[in-house]
Amino acid sequence: MLAHHFKPLIIKGKTLLPIVQGGMGVGVSAHRLAGAVASEGAVGTIASVDLRHHHPDLLAQSEATKDQATLDALNLTALDREIRMAKDCAQGRGMIAVNVMKAVDIHARYVRQACESGADAIVMGAGLPLDLPEMTADFPHVALIPILSDSRGINVVLKRWMKKGKLPDAIVIEHPAHAGGHLGAATIEGVHDEKFEFERVLAETHELFAKLDIAPIPLIVAGGINSHAKVAHLLGCGANAVQLGTAFAVTEEGDAHINFKNVLAGAQKTDVVEFMSVAGLPARAVKTPWLAKYLKMEAKAQANAKADPRRCTQALNCLSVCGFRDGLAKIGQFCIDLKLAAAVRGEVNQGLFFRGSENLPFGSAIRPVKELVDYLLTGQKPAGLPA
């Protein structure tokens, strides 16, 4: 690790590099990526949802059943395996976090499994994690990190948690205008609202800490961070760490297929589009052949929306609310698990490839995690990168 001048990120008394790798599903950030990031002394994150795709034996068992309870159990087994392998890779360095989407139907079971399997932290977004303290009450050593986008949401979570005698161990502030995947805004137009600007949210949140008379909680900003200069700027504005997703997804240690990495790394800003996900949230992804075709027929699909549980062809019922299954005409009309799984397998013409909005630190190059961490902290790029 090259020398740098930034203060460490401290969570639950653990001293860490001020770098966090965001959670990316389905299977994009699993044990290889999270373990590699943690081994550098930073925070590596496993995305909990549907990790079966990295385990051929679990997939084989899945093919023999349409029973949701059985499928859920297989996914929990996969999560347990991935956490244990990531911890083995990290060898006690850094921190292994597990990202759990509030919008996922069995999110409470994912949380408990993550805690039982040895995760150091639970990160929760895609909805207000108001009941996360209750879900983790038996595991006080596990750090709790909500993902929010503005000071209003932070205020709601802090006040609700304070009534339970609990505070977050850190807070991720995700900017909807720049992040990849599901975005913390109600509408596509709303992702660009000025209330999400990092400098504003950081200042308002520190004012909130003072108003509530609580010690400052570590703040991790996420979305659009692609250079050492941005890291330095944001850490100078009151952030304690930065979180990156896409830049880590395309590293050599990223758990997705090389085709997945090349799609993300090769995309230009004009290739990245926003649309409404089946989860009822705006989302951002690369306009690959499948997504381009879907967007052309989206209005027709929405006009034909109907509630029909048989539309869940995977039998997972993975989301609490699914536009496709539940016939919600104003949001997405496709199976998100099917499309994300195709992406992680590298099926360019069929997959949904979530991506952040900005250019990547190393352009289209696929480089190791260590080089990315070193660059973010020191500004020193590896030799041999294309001009």
Backbone torsions as a table, in degrees:
resi	resn	phi	psi	omega
1	MET	NA	126.1	178.2
2	LEU	-72.4	152.3	-179.8
3	ALA	-69.1	143.5	177.2
4	HIS	-144.0	169.0	-173.2
5	HIS	-109.5	6.7	-176.9
6	PHE	-80.4	149.1	174.8
7	LYS	-69.6	150.4	179.2
8	PRO	-73.6	159.3	169.5
9	LEU	-89.6	128.4	-179.4
10	ILE	-118.2	117.9	179.0
11	ILE	-128.4	126.0	-179.3
12	LYS	53.1	37.4	178.4
13	GLY	78.8	-0.3	-178.8
14	LYS	-94.9	130.5	-179.0
15	THR	-90.0	122.6	-172.4
16	LEU	-130.4	159.3	168.2
17	LEU	-65.9	148.3	-177.7
18	PRO	-79.2	43.4	-178.4
19	ILE	-127.4	129.6	178.7
20	VAL	-125.4	132.6	174.5
21	GLN	-92.7	124.2	-177.2
22	GLY	-71.4	154.6	177.4
23	GLY	-81.6	132.5	-176.7
24	MET	-137.2	118.4	178.9
25	GLY	-110.4	170.6	-2.2
26	VAL	-87.3	113.2	175.2
27	GLY	79.5	5.1	-179.1
28	VAL	-72.6	-42.4	175.1
29	SER	-112.9	96.2	178.0
30	ALA	-116.4	-149.2	-167.9
31	HIS	-70.1	-34.5	-177.1
32	ARG	-64.0	-48.4	-178.5
33	LEU	-69.6	-50.5	-177.9
34	ALA	-61.2	-41.2	179.8
35	GLY	-65.8	-38.9	179.3
36	ALA	-66.0	-41.4	179.5
37	VAL	-66.2	-45.1	179.5
38	ALA	-62.6	-37.2	-178.4
39	SER	-64.9	-19.0	174.9
40	GLU	-83.6	-6.3	-179.5
41	GLY	98.0	9.8	-179.9
42	ALA	-105.9	-168.9	179.9
43	VAL	-101.6	114.7	173.8
44	GLY	-97.8	143.2	-173.3
45	THR	-128.3	127.9	173.5
46	ILE	-94.8	129.0	172.8
47	ALA	-82.1	123.7	-167.9
48	SER	-74.2	-26.8	-166.6
49	VAL	-72.6	129.5	169.4
50	ASP	47.2	62.1	178.6
51	LEU	-85.4	5.0	178.4
52	ARG	-54.5	-29.4	-171.4
53	HIS	-65.9	-10.4	174.0
54	HIS	-99.1	7.5	-174.8
55	HIS	-134.3	95.2	-175.7
56	PRO	-54.6	-36.0	-179.5
57	ASP	-66.7	-36.6	178.9
58	LEU	-72.1	-36.8	176.1
59	LEU	-63.5	-40.2	179.4
60	ALA	-62.4	-40.6	177.2
61	GLN	-67.1	-33.8	180.0
62	SER	-64.1	-37.6	-176.8
63	GLU	-65.9	-18.3	-176.5
64	ALA	-92.5	3.1	-175.3
65	THR	-147.1	154.4	169.6
66	LYS	-120.8	16.8	-179.5
67	ASP	-82.3	119.6	-174.2
68	GLN	-63.3	-39.6	-179.5
69	ALA	-61.3	-39.5	178.1
70	THR	-66.3	-44.0	179.6
71	LEU	-63.8	-41.2	177.2
72	ASP	-60.6	-42.6	-179.7
73	ALA	-63.4	-38.3	178.3
74	LEU	-65.1	-39.2	178.0
75	ASN	-67.5	-35.6	176.8
76	LEU	-67.9	-36.5	174.9
77	THR	-62.1	-43.3	179.1
78	ALA	-62.4	-41.7	179.3
79	LEU	-62.4	-44.3	178.0
80	ASP	-57.5	-46.8	-180.0
81	ARG	-61.0	-45.8	-175.6
82	GLU	-64.4	-40.9	178.6
83	ILE	-63.2	-46.1	-177.9
84	ARG	-64.9	-38.2	178.3
85	MET	-70.0	-37.0	177.3
86	ALA	-64.5	-41.5	178.8
87	LYS	-64.5	-38.7	177.2
88	ASP	-62.4	-41.3	-179.8
89	CYS	-65.8	-40.5	-175.5
90	ALA	-72.7	-26.8	178.0
91	GLN	52.7	42.8	175.5
92	GLY	84.6	-4.2	179.5
93	ARG	-91.3	155.1	175.5
94	GLY	60.1	-148.4	-177.0
95	MET	-147.1	138.2	174.8
96	ILE	-104.6	113.7	176.9
97	ALA	-104.6	157.7	174.4
98	VAL	-123.6	124.9	177.7
99	ASN	-88.7	126.9	178.0
100	VAL	-125.3	122.1	178.1
101	MET	-78.1	126.7	176.5
102	LYS	-58.4	-30.7	-176.7
103	ALA	-72.0	-13.5	179.7
104	VAL	-76.9	135.6	-171.4
105	ASP	-58.4	-42.1	-177.1
106	ILE	-101.7	35.8	-175.8
107	HIS	-57.1	-36.3	-179.0
108	ALA	-64.4	-35.5	179.2
109	ARG	-72.6	-36.1	174.3
110	TYR	-62.2	-42.9	179.9
111	VAL	-59.6	-49.7	-177.9
112	ARG	-63.8	-42.3	179.1
113	GLN	-61.7	-42.4	179.9
114	ALA	-60.0	-43.8	179.6
115	CYS	-64.6	-45.6	-178.7
116	GLU	-65.2	-29.4	-176.5
117	SER	-86.5	-2.8	173.5
118	GLY	103.8	14.5	176.8
119	ALA	-61.4	143.5	178.5
120	ASP	-82.6	-24.2	-175.8
121	ALA	-153.1	151.5	171.7
122	ILE	-114.1	125.8	176.7
123	VAL	-111.0	127.3	-176.5
124	MET	-132.8	129.4	175.0
125	GLY	-139.7	-156.0	-176.9
126	ALA	55.7	47.5	-177.1
127	GLY	132.9	155.4	-179.0
128	LEU	-73.8	121.0	-177.8
129	PRO	-84.6	60.5	-173.3
130	LEU	-68.2	-27.6	-177.1
131	ASP	-104.7	15.2	178.7
132	LEU	-60.8	-38.0	177.1
133	PRO	-57.9	-41.1	178.8
134	GLU	-64.8	-40.2	-177.4
135	MET	-65.2	-25.3	-175.0
136	THR	-113.4	15.7	-174.4
137	ALA	-58.0	-30.0	-179.1
138	ASP	-83.2	0.2	-174.6
139	PHE	-133.1	66.0	-174.7
140	PRO	-64.2	-16.8	179.7
141	HIS	-80.0	-11.8	-177.7
142	VAL	-85.4	128.0	179.2
143	ALA	-72.7	142.1	-179.8
144	LEU	-113.7	123.6	-172.9
145	ILE	-133.0	99.5	175.9
146	PRO	-75.8	150.6	172.5
147	ILE	-104.9	122.4	-179.4
148	LEU	-136.5	171.9	-175.9
149	SER	-125.1	-18.4	179.7
150	ASP	-143.8	168.6	-175.2
151	SER	-68.3	-26.3	178.1
152	ARG	-64.3	-46.4	178.1
153	GLY	-64.0	-38.8	178.0
154	ILE	-63.0	-41.4	178.7
155	ASN	-60.0	-45.2	-179.3
156	VAL	-60.9	-47.8	-177.8
157	VAL	-65.4	-44.8	-178.7
158	LEU	-60.6	-47.1	-177.5
159	LYS	-65.2	-39.3	179.8
160	ARG	-68.0	-43.1	-179.9
161	TRP	-68.4	-36.2	-178.9
162	MET	-62.1	-33.1	177.4
163	LYS	-65.5	-20.9	178.7
164	LYS	-97.9	5.8	-179.5
165	GLY	72.4	28.4	-175.6
166	LYS	-133.8	146.1	172.4
167	LEU	-128.7	151.7	174.5
168	PRO	-61.9	151.2	175.5
169	ASP	-85.2	-18.8	172.7
170	ALA	-166.6	165.2	178.1
171	ILE	-133.5	128.4	171.7
172	VAL	-89.8	126.1	175.8
173	ILE	-105.9	106.2	-174.5
174	GLU	-102.1	128.0	-179.0
175	HIS	-88.8	113.6	-176.0
176	PRO	-62.7	-22.5	-177.9
177	ALA	-76.0	-12.4	-173.5
178	HIS	-127.9	-25.3	-174.6
179	ALA	-70.4	164.3	175.1
180	GLY	-100.7	168.0	178.0
181	GLY	72.3	-145.3	-178.9
182	HIS	-74.4	140.0	-170.9
183	LEU	-117.0	146.4	-174.6
184	GLY	-84.2	55.0	176.0
185	ALA	-140.5	160.9	-176.9
186	ALA	-80.7	-29.2	-176.7
187	THR	-135.9	164.1	176.5
188	ILE	-62.4	-42.7	180.0
189	GLU	-63.4	-32.1	-175.5
190	GLY	-72.9	-13.2	-176.6
191	VAL	-65.9	-20.5	-177.4
192	HIS	-99.5	13.1	179.6
193	ASP	-61.4	138.5	-178.5
194	GLU	-63.5	-20.3	-178.5
195	LYS	-65.4	-14.4	-179.8
196	PHE	-91.9	-5.1	-177.5
197	GLU	-58.7	132.9	-173.9
198	PHE	-54.4	-48.9	-176.4
199	GLU	-58.7	-40.6	179.4
200	ARG	-66.8	-47.7	-177.4
201	VAL	-65.2	-39.9	178.8
202	LEU	-61.8	-46.6	-179.7
203	ALA	-63.6	-45.6	-179.3
204	GLU	-65.2	-34.1	-179.2
205	THR	-71.6	-39.2	176.6
206	HIS	-66.2	-35.2	174.3
207	GLU	-64.2	-37.8	179.0
208	LEU	-64.9	-41.6	177.0
209	PHE	-56.9	-44.6	-179.4
210	ALA	-65.7	-42.0	-179.0
211	LYS	-63.4	-39.8	-179.2
212	LEU	-84.4	-3.5	178.9
213	ASP	57.6	49.2	175.8
214	ILE	-122.3	152.5	177.1
215	ALA	-65.6	145.6	179.6
216	PRO	-55.1	135.1	177.5
217	ILE	-97.9	138.1	179.2
218	PRO	-55.6	131.6	-178.3
219	LEU	-112.3	127.7	-177.6
220	ILE	-116.1	116.0	-178.3
221	VAL	-93.2	141.6	-173.1
222	ALA	-138.6	133.8	175.6
223	GLY	121.2	115.2	173.3
224	GLY	79.4	9.3	-177.2
225	ILE	-89.1	111.1	-172.6
226	ASN	-136.7	16.5	-179.7
227	SER	-154.6	158.2	174.4
228	HIS	-60.0	-37.6	-178.9
229	ALA	-62.7	-40.8	178.5
230	LYS	-67.6	-38.6	177.1
231	VAL	-59.3	-49.2	-178.6
232	ALA	-61.0	-42.2	-179.4
233	HIS	-62.8	-48.5	-174.8
234	LEU	-70.7	-37.4	176.6
235	LEU	-68.0	-24.0	175.3
236	GLY	-81.4	-11.9	-178.7
237	CYS	-97.4	5.4	178.9
238	GLY	112.6	-1.9	173.9
239	ALA	-79.1	151.7	177.7
240	ASN	-101.9	-14.8	178.8
241	ALA	-165.4	166.6	175.7
242	VAL	-120.9	150.0	177.3
243	GLN	-119.8	135.2	176.6
244	LEU	-127.4	142.6	176.5
245	GLY	-112.1	-68.5	-173.6
246	THR	-55.7	-43.2	-178.1
247	ALA	-60.8	-34.3	177.0
248	PHE	-79.4	-32.5	-178.9
249	ALA	-59.9	-30.9	-175.7
250	VAL	-95.5	7.9	176.3
251	THR	-72.7	166.2	180.0
252	GLU	-58.0	-35.0	-176.8
253	GLU	-85.0	-5.9	178.0
254	GLY	-54.1	141.4	-171.8
255	ASP	-79.7	-10.3	-177.6
256	ALA	-82.7	164.6	177.8
257	HIS	-60.2	151.9	179.9
258	ILE	-59.7	-31.9	176.9
259	ASN	-62.7	-38.8	176.9
260	PHE	-59.4	-48.0	-178.3
261	LYS	-62.8	-41.3	-179.3
262	ASN	-66.9	-35.1	176.9
263	VAL	-63.1	-47.5	-178.9
264	LEU	-68.2	-45.4	-176.4
265	ALA	-70.1	-29.8	-177.8
266	GLY	-87.3	-8.8	-177.2
267	ALA	-73.7	139.9	172.7
268	GLN	-95.5	166.5	-178.4
269	LYS	-57.4	-33.0	-179.9
270	THR	-72.8	-12.5	179.0
271	ASP	-88.3	-7.5	-174.0
272	VAL	-100.4	128.9	-174.1
273	VAL	-127.5	161.1	178.2
274	GLU	-114.2	143.8	-178.6
275	PHE	-158.4	171.6	178.7
276	MET	-90.6	124.2	178.3
277	SER	-76.8	164.0	175.1
278	VAL	-65.1	-18.5	-179.3
279	ALA	-80.5	-1.0	178.9
280	GLY	85.4	13.7	179.2
281	LEU	-120.0	149.1	169.9
282	PRO	-61.7	152.1	179.7
283	ALA	-141.9	161.8	-179.2
284	ARG	-132.1	131.8	-176.5
285	ALA	-154.8	169.6	175.9
286	VAL	-77.1	137.9	-179.4
287	LYS	-81.0	76.3	178.1
288	THR	-82.9	174.4	-175.9
289	PRO	-53.5	-44.8	-179.5
290	TRP	-64.0	-45.8	-176.6
291	LEU	-66.2	-38.0	177.6
292	ALA	-61.1	-43.2	179.1
293	LYS	-65.1	-42.9	-179.4
294	TYR	-62.7	-44.3	-177.0
295	LEU	-63.7	-31.8	177.6
296	LYS	-66.8	-33.9	-176.4
297	MET	-104.1	6.7	-174.7
298	GLU	-57.6	-46.2	-177.6
299	ALA	-60.5	-41.6	178.6
300	LYS	-65.5	-42.2	179.6
301	ALA	-63.5	-39.8	179.6
302	GLN	-67.7	-37.3	178.6
303	ALA	-64.7	-27.5	-179.7
304	ASN	-99.3	13.3	-178.6
305	ALA	-60.9	139.6	176.4
306	LYS	-153.2	144.9	177.5
307	ALA	-74.2	120.0	-178.3
308	ASP	-157.8	106.8	-178.5
309	PRO	-59.7	-20.8	179.5
310	ARG	-69.5	-15.3	177.1
311	ARG	-68.1	-18.2	176.2
312	CYS	-80.7	79.8	-174.5
313	THR	-67.7	-20.7	179.3
314	GLN	-84.1	-10.7	179.4
315	ALA	62.2	19.8	-179.4
316	LEU	-88.4	-32.2	-171.3
317	ASN	45.8	50.9	-168.6
318	CYS	-67.4	-31.1	-176.9
319	LEU	-101.5	143.1	174.5
320	SER	-61.7	-40.1	175.9
321	VAL	-125.8	123.8	-179.6
322	CYS	-129.0	117.5	-178.5
323	GLY	-58.0	-37.1	-177.2
324	PHE	-72.0	-50.1	-178.0
325	ARG	-70.7	-38.6	-172.2
326	ASP	-93.0	-0.8	176.7
327	GLY	69.1	38.2	-179.3
328	LEU	-93.4	102.8	-166.1
329	ALA	-69.0	-18.5	-175.7
330	LYS	-88.7	-5.0	-179.0
331	ILE	-124.6	-169.5	-170.4
332	GLY	-60.8	151.8	-177.0
333	GLN	-131.1	65.0	177.0
334	PHE	-160.3	165.9	177.8
335	CYS	-87.0	109.4	-174.9
336	ILE	-70.7	-35.4	179.5
337	ASP	-63.9	-42.6	179.6
338	LEU	-60.8	-42.9	-175.7
339	LYS	-75.6	-36.8	177.5
340	LEU	-70.8	-36.1	177.3
341	ALA	-65.2	-39.5	176.7
342	ALA	-62.6	-37.9	179.8
343	ALA	-64.7	-46.9	-177.1
344	VAL	-65.3	-25.2	175.2
345	ARG	-80.7	-6.6	178.0
346	GLY	87.2	19.1	-179.6
347	GLU	-83.8	89.4	-169.9
348	VAL	-61.8	-36.3	-176.3
349	ASN	-81.8	-10.1	-174.7
350	GLN	-121.8	-17.5	-171.0
351	GLY	-90.1	164.2	173.4
352	LEU	-105.7	116.8	-171.9
353	PHE	-110.1	90.4	177.0
354	PHE	-62.8	142.4	-179.0
355	ARG	-158.2	148.0	172.2
356	GLY	-71.0	169.4	-171.4
357	SER	-83.8	-20.2	-169.0
358	GLU	-96.9	162.1	173.4
359	ASN	-63.8	156.0	-175.6
360	LEU	-91.3	154.6	-176.6
361	PRO	-55.7	-37.8	-177.8
362	PHE	-109.9	24.4	179.9
363	GLY	60.9	-130.7	-177.6
364	SER	-90.9	3.8	-176.7
365	ALA	-75.9	142.9	175.7
366	ILE	-102.7	111.0	-173.4
367	ARG	-126.0	167.4	-179.3
368	PRO	-71.1	157.5	176.7
369	VAL	-55.5	-44.5	-176.9
370	LYS	-56.6	-41.9	-179.3
371	GLU	-65.8	-37.3	178.6
372	LEU	-66.8	-46.1	179.4
373	VAL	-61.2	-45.9	179.4
374	ASP	-59.5	-43.4	-179.4
375	TYR	-64.2	-45.2	-178.6
376	LEU	-60.0	-35.6	-176.5
377	LEU	-87.0	-29.1	-173.2
378	THR	-119.2	-19.2	-176.0
379	GLY	85.1	-0.8	-177.8
380	GLN	-88.4	113.3	178.0
381	LYS	-84.6	150.1	179.3
382	PRO	-67.7	152.1	178.0
383	ALA	-69.1	153.0	173.3
384	GLY	87.2	5.6	177.0
385	LEU	-72.5	143.9	174.6
386	PRO	-59.9	147.5	-179.9
387	ALA	-63.2	NA	NA
